[in-house]
Amino acid sequence: MTNSATEGGFIRDLQEQKKEGLTAVDVLQPSNHRLTLLSQNNPRAAAPCAARRVDNRRCLSDTASKSAATMTKFNYSSYLSQFRNAGRKCGDDLSRLQGENRRGGSPEPPEDADPVVFAIRSGDVETLNDLAASSSHSLLKENNDGWLPLHEAAYFGQTDCLRTLLKAFPGSVDKRTLQEQTALLLSVSSEQLPCVQCLLESGADPDICSSNKETPLYKACELENVDMVNLILSYGATVNQRCSQGWTALHEAVSRDNTEICEILIRAGATINPANTYCITPLIVAAQRGLMRALCYLIEKGAGVNMQTCEGVTALHEASKNGHGEVVALLLTKNTDANKPDNSGLLPLHVAAQHGHHEIVSLLVSVTSRAMLRHSWISPLHLAAQYDRHAAAAVLLKTGADVNATLAHSHSIEYADRRTTALYFAVAHGSRRTAEVLVNAGASLSLDPVSPLLMAAHHGCVSTVSLLLERGADMNVRLPSFATTFPALVAVCKNNLPLLKCLLNHGCDALTCFACTYGADAHPPLRGSSIRTAVSHRSDCTLPLNCDERTERATQFCEWISTPAMCKWAGPIIDLLLEHVGHVQLCSKLSELLDGREEWHPIKRKSCSGTTSAAAPLQIKHLDADGERQKEIYY
């Protein structure tokens, strides 16, 4: 079939079906593709309404030349997203179109739109009636998104077109799109109140939900449209119907802090404490978001202040976590239990300390049971230390918290280093400011199996190392899992020369690094697992700070520095150590290392340039790591 034949058939159908009021027909001129108006009654041909119809017919004829039966190519998915995904709101595109509708009606229909869609978008009821009379089946054709003309009219607020469609096919009132959206839901989502009323009067079911479990009532609450909420409820909508993840209309109204809609819902029979899939009630939502107006309203209506989620979290936990001090203060005046732990055993005070809300910590300290804190596996001070909440830590200490409280043994053993104190937590997590608060409050430096000083050196934090040394940390601390004949701190420093210099300036014993039982003799191959396990197989040359294993024998400096992970740094490290000792005699292993690179030769000569007499090596007695027998060590 040719284009002209298609166009002619389309127009003849209109002519045959029109019984009255026909004043013009559209005739396509193939030569120049424009329409000429042929009128039998010229006065009406000049009327504005007729001109509008002619414009509409022009577009209809153009689209008919492509295919009169082809549905619109307009892509609704580009502007109409799912209403909610796991609790999220509509997409930005839908909000934009809703804004356009409110500012001035429907967007301009695309040039290639289906004739029915074009008529609806243009609000041309007369043309729609013509189409209904000539080809009624076209009123039930779906587009690629499953939208019927009924959905178009409902969404874009064309109430008269909507009535025409419902009159022609009253049974289509609850037809759904591919996203399970009814015309009622679409009209609510675009806030077309007259269309909503028209649909409800025509028998639309207000409880049908979309694929996201969203109902018209829920959507009206989300949009905070009071008139629409009242209208939908007046037609029998189920007020407690659950939507996505068990969320109810009351949840949504509370999340908007809209007490007017809350009141409407409760008067309609809404449950005051509905719990969603995660047992979150509207009051917990209000506390979580700091919505004071909604919170006060719910409490006044009798909502439970001590209800818990499936994770044991209360409204007080949520307010404490999110820093809503005013909400916390209100809840405490309403007999909220501050000693109700969540499933992990944490009280609201723990949560406030963890998130650094020191003002809320001040509110909760006096109402939190000391016995509950003692029986807790971790103290609020530990959490403040871990997350560097120095202000919260200061408040806790000022109000009587034990600076040396220890972690429960059942949880301490979950860490390889068996950490126990808040100070160690602070150092391990790089919380420099909180570490200083704890040290100033008298925190012990020797309660943990692994010294906090070793952990600070492990992180390469010069300022924290200096802080601990200034407060009396033991420079000769040992690694539980790696025995050495030289200061363990030197090994933990790895190749961090500024940190090593800091230690040496504070009195670290550099001389023991040059003690070797083999002296100038050849060193035997490494035996046992001490170095191979702790260093040789670690590309980052990091010594493990754990309590799980103990080396078979103490490792000497020359053995440690000659491992593949450390040997490339041997020259600079030995050079720095030599600056803090006098004349020393290098063992054969160290001499071999320094001979390996030409740029390190001056370092070897430096070992003989000290002020100490080189007439004979100094012989001293040195104990093994186990302290059982003595060996002769040469320096």
N, C-alpha and C positions, 0 to 999 in steps of 0.2 A: 504494500500500500504506500502511495506517495504521500509526501507531507501535505500537499494541497488537498488531497482526498481526505486525509485525516482531519484537516481543519474544517473542510466543508461539512463532513459528517457530524463533527462536534457542534457546529453552528446550527445545522438542520435539526439536530436533536433539541436544541434550545428553542428553536422556532416552533417546532411541533408541540412542545410541551407548554409553551406560554399561552395562556388563555386570555390574558388581558394585560394591559400596561406595557406592551412591547412597542417601543418607539424607534428603536434603532437596531441594526445588526452590524456586526463587525465583518468587514470583507478584507482579506489579506491581499495586498498587491505584491506578487512575487518579484516584480521588476525592481522595486525600491524598498521592499520589506517595511512598508508603513501602512497604517490602517486609515481607511477613508470612511467617515461616518455618513451612512445613507439614511436619511430620516424622512419619514412620511409626515411627521408633525414637527416642523422646524422650531416652534416655540419651546417644546420640551427638550429638543436637542441642545438648546443653549443653557438649560438649567444646570446648576452645579452638581446636583446629585447624578444627573445623567452623564456629565463629564467624568465623574468619578467612576461610574460603572464602565464607561468606555475605556478608561485607563486600566481598569481591572481586566476587561475583556482582552485588551491588547496583550497583557502579560499572559493571560490564559491561552490565547491563540499561539503565542510564541512557544509556550511550554508544550502545547498540544503538538506542534511540529516536531518536537523531540519524541514525546510519547505521552498520549493522553492518559494512559493507564499506569505510567511509572510514578512511584511515590517519591516524596521529597528526598533530596540528597543532603538536606540540612542535618548536620551531625550533632545530635543532642548530647552525646557523651562529652563533647567539648565544653559544654557549659553546665551540664547537670550531673554532678557527681553523686555518689551514694551519700545518703543523708548522714549516716554515722558509721564509723569503722572503729570498733573497740572503744567506744566512748567519745570519738572525735566528732566535730561538728561538720556541717556541709562544707563543700569545697568553695574556694574563692570565686570560681566561675558562676556558680549558682547565686551567690550573694550579689555578684555584679548584675546579673540579669534581674534579680528581684529589685535592685536599686533602679534599674532602667524602667521596670514596670511602674514603680511608684512615682518616678519623675515624669513619665509621659506616655504610658501605654506600651503596646507591644513593639518589639524591635521590627525594623523593616524586613518583610519576608524576602528571601533570596529570589533571584530572577528565575531560577530553575525549580521553584517550589511546585508541589502538586497543586492542581487547581483548587481542591478543597482546602488545603492548608493556606493557600494564598487568600482565599475568600475569608477564612477565619481570622487570619492575622490582620486583614484589612477591616474586619468588622462588617463585611458585606453580607448581611443576612439575606437580601434578595437573591444574590447569586448563589448563596448556599441553598436556598429553597429551590432554585432552578436545578441545581445539581442533585438535590435530594429527589426531585421529581423525575429527572431524566436518567440518572444512574445511581440509585440508592445504595448499590453495593459499594460505591466509592467512599461512602461514609464509614465503612467498617474496615478499610484497608489500613494495615499497620506499616509504620516505617521500620527502619533497621533497628530501632531501639524499642520496638513493640508499642510505640505510641499510636493511638487512634486519633482521629479528628476531635473526639470528645476530650482527650487529654490536652490537646492543643488549646481548645477553647477554655478549659478549666484553668490551665496554667497561666494563659495570657489574659485572663479576665474578660473574655468576650461572652457576657452573660446571655445576650440575645441569641448568639450562635449556639450556645450551650443548650438553651431551651429547645431550639430547632432540632438539634441532634438527639436530645432526650425524647422529644415527641416522636421522632422517626423511629428510634430504637430505645425504648425505655428499659429494656433488659440489659443494656450495655453500661448501666450506671456504675457498676462495680468492676468493670473490666480492668485488668491490670497490665502494666508495662512489663518489659523483661526484668526490671528491677522490683517487680511486684508492687508498683505504686498505682494506687487508684486515682481517679480524677479528683476525688475529695482531698486526698493527701497532697496532690500537686497544687490544687487551688489554695490549700492552707499554706503550703511552703512558699507560695508567692504572694500570700496575704491578700487574696481576692475574696473579700467577705461576701459580696453578692453572689459569686459563683458557689461559695461554700453553702450559703443558704439555699440556693437553687438545687444543689445536689442533695442536700439533706431532705428538702421537701419532696424530692423525687425518689426518696427511699434509699439513699446511699448509706451503707453500713459504716458507722464511725469507728468501728473496732478492727477493721482490716488493716494489717500492718504490712510494711514493705519487707523486702528481703533482709533488711537490717533491723527488723522487728520494731520499726518506728511507726507509731500511730498518729492520726491527725491531731489528737489531743496533746500528745507529747510534743509534736512539732509546733503547735500553737503556744505551748508553754516555753519552748525554746525561743520562739520569736517574741515572747512577752506580749502577745496580742490578747488583751483582756476580753474584748468583745468576741473574739473568735473562740476563746476558751469557754465563755458563757454559752455561746451558741451551740458548740459541739456537745457540751454537757446537757443542754436542754433537750437534745435528741437522743439521750440515753447512752452516751459513751461510757465505757467501763473505766472508772477513775483510777482503779488500782492495777490496771493491765501493765504487765512488765514488758519492757522493750529490750534493747540491746544490753546484754550482760545483767539482766534483771533490774535495770534502771526504771524507775517509775516517773510519772509526770511530776510528782512531788519532789523527787530528787532534782529534776531539771529546774523546777521553779525555785528551789532553794539554791541551786548552783548559780542562779541569776540574781539572788538576793531580792527576789520579788515577793514580798509578803502579801501583796494584794491577791496575786494568783494563788499563793499558798492558802489563803483564807477561803477562796472560792473552791479549791480542791477539797479542803478539809470539810467544808460545809456539804460538799457533794458526797462525802463518805470516804475520803482518802485516809488510809492507815497512817498514823503518825510516825511509826517506827518500821517502815518497810525496809528489809535488808536486800541488797542486790546479790549478785552471784558470789561476791566476796564478803558478804555480810556487812557491807558498808551502809549505814543508815543516813538519812538526810542530815541529821544533826552532826554526824561525823564529817560529812561533806562541808557543812557550814564552818565547823571548827578548823578543818584542814585549810580552807581558803580565807579564813579570817573574816567571815561575813557576819558581822555583829547583829545586824538587824534581823536576819533570818534566824540566827542562833537564839536570840532573845525570844523571838516569836515561837519557835519550836519548844523551848523550855517552858514558856508560859502555857503552851498547849499540852504539856505533859510528856514530851519526848524524853527517852531515857538517856541520862548523861553518862552512865557507866557501861553502856553496851559495847561489846567488843567485836572486831572483825574476825574473819577466820584465822588471822595471824595473831589474834589476841590484842590488837591495837585498839585503844580507846580514843575518844575525842580529845582527851588531855594529851595523849601521846602525839596526836597529829598537830595540835596547836603548839606544843612544845618544840616539835621538830621544825615547824615552819616559822617560828619566831613571832607568833601572834600573842604578845604579852597581854593585851586587853582581853582576849578570849580566855587565856589561862586564868587571869584574875576573876573573870565572871564565872567560869566553871568551878573554881575553888569555893566561891560563895554559894554554889548550888549543890553542895555536898558531893562533889565529884571525888572519887577515890584516887588519891595520888599514889597509892601503894598496890595498885593492880598491875602486875607485870605482864608483858606480852609473851608470846610463845618462846621467845629467845631469852626470857628472864630479865629483860630490861624494863626499868621503871621510867616514867616521864622525866625524872631528874637525869637519868642516864642519857636520854635522847636530847634533852636541852644542852647538856654538857658536850655531847658529841658534836652538836651543830653550832656550838659557840654562842648560844644565846644567854649571856651571863645575867641579864636582868631577869629572865625567866628562871634561871638557876636560883637566884636570890628568893624568888617567890616560892619555889618548890622545896628548898632545903628544910624549912621549918615544918612542913607538913609531911615529909618523907620519913618513914620509920627507920631508925638506926639499925634495928634488928634486921629489917629487910635488906638493908645495904650490906650488913655483915654477911648475910647468907647468900648474897648475890655472887655469882662467879667472877664478876669484874666490877670494879668501882667506877663511879662517874669520873674520878680523877684520871684513871687509866685512859678512858675514852677522850677526855680533854687533851691528854698528853699525846695520844696517837694522832689526833687531827690538829694539833698545834693551836688549841683554843686557850691561849694563855690567860685571857681575861676571865674565862669560866673557871680555869684552874685556880686563879687567884681568889675568886669568890669562894670556891669550895674549901680551899685551905684556910681562908679567913673565918669560915663558919665551922671549922673543926674537923675537916677531913684529914685522915691519917696519910701523911705524905709517903709513908713507907708501907702502905697497904699492898698486899701481894695478890697476884692472880691465883685463882683456885687451881690446885694441883692437876685436876682433871683436864683443865684447859692449858695449863703451862706445858704439859708433856706433848701437846699438839704442835709445839714449836721445836725446831731442831736445837735451838739455843736455850730452851727451857726458861725463857724470860719470865720474870715475876713482878717487877716493880714498874711504877708509872714512869720513873726516870728512864728506865731502859726502853720503854715504849716510845718515849719522846725522842730519845737519841736514835733508835732504830728507824723511826719514820721521819727523821730530819726536822723535828720540831724544836728548833733552836731556842725560840723565845720561851716556850713552855719548859724546856730543860733548865733554863736559867731561873725561872720562877720556882721550880722544884728544888733546885740546889740551894737557892737562897732561903728556902723554907726548911732546910736541914735534911734533904733526901740523902740516904745512905748510898755510898758508891760501891759497896761490896756485898750486897744481898743477892745479886744475880750470879748464876753459875759462870756466865761470861761477863766480864767487866764491861760496863757502859763505855769505858775509855777505848777498849778494843773495837766496839761497835762504831764509835765515832771515827776512829782511825780507818776502819773498814769502809766507811762512807766518804772518807777523804775530807771531812769537815774540819778545817783548821781552827775555826772559831770555837766550835764545841769542844775539840780536844784541848785547846788553851783554857777554856772555862773549867773543864774537869781537872786539869792539872793544877790550876790555880787554887782549886778547892780541895786539893790534897789527894787526888787519885794516884794509885800506886803505879809507878812507872814500870815495875817489874812483873806486872800481871802476866799470867800464862794462859795459853790456849788449852782448854780441856782436851781437845782432840788432836793437838799437834804440839808435841814437846820439842823445845829448842834449847840449845846451849847459849843462845844470844837472845836479846829482848824480843819477845813475840811481837811487840809493836812495830819493830823494824820490818818483820816479815809481812805484817798486815798492811803496812804503808805501800808495799809493792814498788811501783816506779814513781810514786808521788813525792818528788824531791822537796817541794815547799813544806809538805807535812813532815817529812823526815827531818828537815832542818828545824822545824818547830820543836819536835821531840828532842833533838840533840841540844837545842838551846835551853830546854827545860831540864837537862841533866840526864838524858838517856845514855846508858853505858855503851859507848861505841867500841870500847876496847875489846869487849867480849866477842865482837864480830870477827876479830882476827885470831881468836883462839882456835887451835886445831890440834887434834891428837896425833896427826900424821906429820905435821911440820913440813920439812923439805922432802920427805919420802913420798913415793907414789901412793896415791889414794886408791884403795880397793874399789871395785865396782859396787854400786849401790845395792844393798840387800834389804829385804823386808819391804813392807808396803808403805812406809811412812811418807817418803817424798813422792814416790810414784803415784800413790793414791791422792795425796793432798795437793800436789802441785803439777807434776809432770803431765798429767792428762787433762789439765785445765788450761784452755787457751788464754783465759784472762788472768792467769797467775793468781787467782784469788784463793786465799786459804779459807777453808770452811769454818764458820763460827758455830760449831755444834757440839753436842755432848754425847753423840752416838758412838763414836769410835775413838780409840786412843792409839797413838803410834807405838810401834814396837820399841823404838829407842829415840833418844833425843837427836835432833838434826842439827848439824853445825852450819854456820853461815856459809862457808865455802861450798857445802853440798847444796844448800838452798839456792845460792846465787848462780850456780852452774847448771841448773835445770833448764831445759829448752825454753820454758816460758819466761825465765828471768835473765838468762845469760846475755841477751842483747842490751840489757840495761846495766850490766855489771860495772862498766867503767865509771859512769856518772855517780852511781851509788857509792862505790868504793872511794871515789874522789871526795865526796861529801863527808864520808865517815873519817877519812884521813885528816880532814880539817879540824877534827875534834879530838885527835889523839896525837901523841908524840911519835917517836920512831917505833915502827913495828916491823917485824920480819914476816913477810908474806909466805904463806904455805905454798906448796907446789901447785895446788889447784887454782889459787887466786893468781899466781904468777902466770900460769898457762892462759887464764882468761885474758889478762891484760896484754899478754904477748900476741893474742889473737888479732888485735887491731892496732894498726900503726898509730892512730890518733890517741890510743890509750897508753902508749909507752911512757909519756911524761908522768902519768899517774903512778906508774910503777916506781919511777925514780923518786917521786915525791915521798914514797914510804920510807925512804932512807935519809930524808932531809930533815927529820925531826930533831928536836933539841935533846932528846933522851940519848944517853950514851949507847953506842952500838958495839961496845967492846964484847958484850956477851948477851945472849937473849935472857930475858927475865923468866925465871922458873917459879911457877906458883902451883898450889894445889887447887883442884877444881872438882866439885862433886858431880856425879851423874844426875840425871833427872830424877832418879829414884832415891838419891842421897845415900846409896849403900857403899860405894867404893870410890876411892880417889884416883885421879889420873894426873899425870904430869902434862901440863899445858904450856906451850912456848908462845911468847909474844915477841 
